[in-house]
Amino acid sequence: VQLQASGGGLVQAGGSLRLSCAASGRTFSTYAMGWFRQAPGKEREFVAAISRGGSSTYYADSVKGRFTISRDNAKNTVYLQMNSLKPEDTAVYYCGTDRRESTVVAGKGLDYWGQGTQVTVSS
């Protein structure tokens, strides 16, 4: 599985962005998907995850109510809609995947990672 993240950019505080992560392969629907981020000088942290079929979603407390993860298995793509962005959301955002939902939520030991996409929120 190869993952390609896109959609990052520069936005003012309070604005919105939508990230996309396109996956290769025919087995996308058998993988749980997640978004993670890493700010300068900090460790990578979990942002959101979604189950294989999309019925279950998980969020970090810092983004609950502002970010929404979704997936389109027909397009092999997972999305992260980010609203009400704050300067502290500035980071490189990564998508990752694993067959085990618990692994994605834990954010460690995932089978595959995409390259990052930079999100910068100005105050």
Secondary structure, DSSP 8 states (H G I E B T S, - for coil): --EEEE--EEEETT--EEEEEEE-SS-GGGSEEEEEEE-TTS--EEEEEE-SSSS-EEE-TTTTTTEEEEEETTTTEEEEEE-S--GGG-EEEEEEEES-HHHHHHTSS-SEE---EEEEEE-
